[in-house]
Amino acid sequence: MAFTLHDLLWECYKRLGQAKTGVVDSGSTTTIVDAMQSSEFVEGLETDAYNGGGIFILYDAAGASAAPQGEFEAITSFDTETGTFGFDALSAEPAVGDKYGFTTTLFPFLDAIEHANSALKVIGDVETVDSSTLTAVGDSYEYTVAVGWKRNVYKVEYEDSSDNWHRIDDWEYIPGSAGATGLLRLPSITTSTLLRISYMGSHGRLSVHDDEVDESIDPEYAIQATLTQMLEAFVTQMGKNAMDTLWPQRLGDARNQLQKWEMIRPVPKHKKKGRTWIPSDNAGYYDSNDMNIVVP
């Protein structure tokens, strides 16, 4: 099951003690009414008390996981008299009985999205495969490659006429200057065919509710990295005022947990293989006369 930005942020808010849940009384694509959150039941609330927090749709009351389950939006208004949240449009109206969650404003919702993306940078590169950019051309030895491949190309393969992929070991990657394409130098391939490039690259940005965290990253690792980023920013902003609060200790605990998960569930890392070509039973082979790869 995919681990999404929705899942990541909601779990972080819960662990920070800044998440609350409720049941939808009525609503629209831009509102949720929950009388239990009104001033009749919650004392001391001010109008727009939750502005800047996030609204999360947690569970479809019909049990069909129908939209807008799994979606979120930033809260833009809150009516304390009726317990009505306002937010940007969801893809569908929440139904009566749907379970939803909302966050306090201590950790602003839009900032949390940025902290999640910073956490992915801290975790590091992930496995990425590109099988559509390059096509081998007969008698060509050099190919212009995408800028994003600069991180670490670790495997190059070609496709044969039976749609099978075969590894090429004798290749060389020549990076370009900053922002410029590089070159991939290969033995000549006798027939036009697709090339598949495997490389370590930066994680794609997470922006909307169903953007997925790469499966190579353990969800708990992503949670601890995001918690650390959120707490570091919060404690820094508090400055000296943080000294007599629990937040520095929470930050220390998050850092310790992050180090633990870095060790027990590290993201797989790949290194470039040797450049010596070792033919296998089904692979292409070098012609001893012209050192070409002959595609079966």
Residue pairs with C-beta under 8 A, 6 or more apart in sequence:
2 210
2 212
3 212
3 213
3 215
3 219
3 222
4 70
4 209
4 210
4 211
4 212
4 213
5 113
5 116
5 206
5 207
5 208
5 209
5 210
5 211
5 212
5 213
6 56
6 70
6 71
6 72
6 209
6 210
7 219
8 116
8 206
8 213
8 219
8 222
8 223
8 226
9 54
9 56
9 72
9 109
9 112
9 113
9 116
9 226
10 19
10 56
10 58
10 72
10 101
11 223
12 112
12 116
12 223
12 226
12 227
12 230
13 19
13 54
13 101
13 103
13 107
13 112
15 223
15 227
16 106
16 107
16 227
16 230
16 231
16 250
18 103
18 104
18 106
18 107
19 101
19 102
19 103
19 104
20 101
20 102
20 103
20 104
21 58
21 99
21 100
21 101
21 102
22 32
22 34
22 36
22 37
22 99
22 100
22 101
22 102
23 34
23 36
23 97
23 98
23 99
23 100
24 32
24 33
24 34
24 61
24 94
24 95
24 96
24 97
24 98
24 99
24 100
25 33
25 34
25 35
25 83
25 96
26 33
26 96
27 33
27 93
27 94
28 93
29 68
29 89
29 90
29 91
29 92
29 93
30 86
30 87
30 88
30 89
30 90
31 84
31 85
31 86
31 87
32 55
32 84
32 85
32 87
32 94
32 100
33 82
33 83
33 84
33 85
34 83
34 84
34 85
34 100
35 41
35 82
35 83
36 42
36 83
37 45
37 83
37 85
37 102
38 45
38 80
38 81
38 82
38 83
39 45
39 80
39 81
41 83
42 80
45 78
45 80
46 80
47 78
47 79
47 80
48 77
48 78
49 78
49 80
49 105
50 75
50 78
50 85
50 102
50 103
50 104
50 105
51 75
51 76
51 77
51 78
51 105
52 74
52 75
52 105
52 108
52 109
52 110
53 74
53 75
53 102
53 103
53 104
53 105
53 108
53 109
54 72
54 73
54 74
54 75
54 102
54 103
54 109
54 112
55 72
55 73
55 74
55 75
55 85
55 87
55 100
55 101
55 102
56 71
56 72
56 100
56 101
56 102
56 103
57 68
57 69
57 70
57 71
57 72
57 90
57 94
57 98
57 100
58 69
58 98
58 99
58 100
58 101
59 69
59 98
59 99
60 66
60 69
60 95
60 98
61 95
61 96
61 97
61 98
61 99
62 95
66 92
67 90
67 91
67 92
68 90
68 91
68 92
68 93
68 94
69 98
70 209
70 210
71 90
71 91
71 209
71 210
72 109
72 209
73 87
73 88
73 89
73 90
74 87
74 88
74 109
74 110
75 85
75 86
75 87
75 102
75 109
76 86
76 87
76 88
77 84
77 85
77 86
77 87
78 84
78 85
78 86
79 86
85 102
94 100
103 109
106 234
107 230
107 234
111 230
111 233
112 226
112 230
113 206
113 207
115 226
115 229
115 230
115 233
116 206
116 222
116 226
116 229
117 205
117 206
118 229
119 222
119 225
119 226
119 228
119 229
120 202
120 203
120 206
120 213
120 217
120 222
120 225
121 202
121 203
122 225
122 228
122 229
123 203
123 217
123 221
123 222
123 225
123 267
124 267
125 151
125 152
125 200
125 201
125 202
125 203
125 267
125 269
126 200
126 201
126 202
126 203
126 214
126 216
126 217
126 267
127 198
127 200
127 214
127 216
127 268
127 270
128 148
128 198
128 199
128 200
128 201
129 196
129 197
129 198
129 199
130 146
130 149
130 196
130 197
130 199
131 194
131 195
131 196
131 197
132 194
133 145
133 146
133 197
134 143
134 145
134 184
134 194
134 195
134 197
135 192
135 193
135 194
135 195
136 143
136 158
136 186
136 189
136 191
136 192
136 193
136 194
136 195
137 189
137 192
138 188
138 189
138 190
138 191
138 192
139 188
139 190
140 188
140 189
141 185
141 186
141 187
141 188
142 183
142 184
142 185
142 186
143 183
143 184
143 186
143 195
144 181
144 182
144 183
144 184
145 153
145 173
145 181
145 182
145 183
145 184
145 197
146 181
147 176
147 179
147 180
147 181
147 182
148 199
148 201
148 202
149 173
149 182
149 197
149 199
149 201
150 175
150 176
150 182
151 199
151 200
151 201
151 202
152 199
152 200
152 270
152 271
152 272
153 173
153 184
153 197
153 198
153 199
153 272
154 198
154 199
154 200
154 270
154 271
154 272
154 273
155 167
155 197
155 198
155 270
155 273
156 167
156 168
156 171
156 184
156 186
156 195
156 196
156 197
156 198
157 165
157 166
157 167
157 168
157 195
157 196
157 198
158 165
158 166
158 168
158 189
158 193
158 194
158 195
158 196
158 284
158 293
158 295
159 165
159 166
159 193
159 194
159 195
159 196
160 166
160 193
160 284
160 295
160 296
161 191
161 193
161 295
161 296
162 296
164 282
165 196
166 280
166 282
166 283
166 284
167 283
168 186
168 187
168 277
168 293
169 273
169 274
169 275
169 276
169 277
169 278
170 186
170 187
170 275
170 276
170 277
171 184
171 185
171 186
171 187
171 275
172 184
172 185
172 275
173 182
173 183
173 184
173 185
173 272
174 182
174 183
174 184
174 185
175 182
176 182
176 183
184 195
184 197
186 195
186 293
187 277
187 286
187 291
187 292
187 293
188 290
188 291
188 292
188 293
189 284
189 292
189 293
189 295
190 292
190 293
190 294
190 295
191 295
193 295
198 270
200 269
200 270
203 213
203 214
203 217
204 211
205 211
206 213
213 219
213 222
216 267
216 268
217 267
218 261
218 265
220 261
220 265
221 258
221 261
221 262
221 265
221 267
224 254
224 257
224 258
224 260
224 261
225 258
225 261
227 254
227 257
227 258
228 251
228 254
228 255
228 258
231 247
231 250
231 251
231 254
232 251
234 247
235 242
235 247
235 248
235 251
238 245
238 247
242 248
277 286
279 285
279 286
282 296
284 293
284 294
284 295
284 296
285 293
285 294
286 292
286 293
287 294
